[in-house]
Amino acid sequence: MKKFLENIVGSRTPGDDSPADSLRELQIATAALLVEIAGADDKFSDEEREIIVRFLREHFALGADEVDKLLEASAKQLERQLDLYYFTHQINEHFTRAQKLEIIELVWKITLSDQRLTGLEDHLAHRFSRLLRLDHTELIEAKLRVKNQTS
């Protein structure tokens, strides 16, 4: 966990926003992508919310109140942004390939949590993968890993 946060904060250059601001932007961007995929089928289930909350708590070392505030901030940011590029740009700037693959796995966990995959959910997962500069093969391998874990 400590190394994960150090990788994010340690990648800043002089003159950039403060590390705390950068980390907060990254947290919001990550949460926003996850909330977007969770709501793609017009149902944001308790199970999907729990998957997202668990990820945010574990990977950003946040408490329950902080996660609630983060989810609220990400929902507001989603309303303001016209394009997912804004969020994926933050992730591409700060996450390693392995961390981005973890995000894609989480996307599949969320979309497959209700045992069905809608066309829009599948489309968004593919779009996220492209925006995160991941190969199609990596996307499909992540999907298969998740399917194997849940079966």
NORDALIN-V812927 format. One record per backbone hydrogen bond with DSSP energy under -0.5 kcal/mol. CO is the residue of the C=O (numbers start at 1). NH is the residue of the N-H. If there is no record, write none. Layout:
BEGIN
CO;NH
CO;NH
END
This chain:
BEGIN
1;5
2;6
3;7
4;8
5;9
6;10
8;11
9;12
13;16
18;22
19;23
20;24
21;25
22;26
23;27
24;28
25;29
26;30
27;31
28;32
29;33
30;34
31;35
32;36
33;37
34;38
35;39
37;40
39;42
43;45
45;49
46;50
47;51
48;52
49;53
50;54
51;55
52;56
53;57
54;58
55;59
56;60
57;61
57;62
63;67
64;68
65;69
66;70
67;71
68;72
69;73
70;74
71;75
72;76
73;77
74;78
75;79
76;80
77;81
83;86
84;87
84;88
85;89
86;90
87;91
88;92
89;93
90;94
91;94
91;95
96;100
97;101
98;102
99;103
100;104
101;105
102;106
103;107
104;108
105;109
106;110
107;111
108;112
109;113
110;113
112;115
116;118
118;122
119;123
120;124
121;125
122;126
123;127
124;128
125;129
126;130
127;131
128;132
129;134
130;133
135;139
136;140
137;141
138;142
139;143
140;144
141;145
142;146
143;147
144;148
145;149
146;150
147;151
END
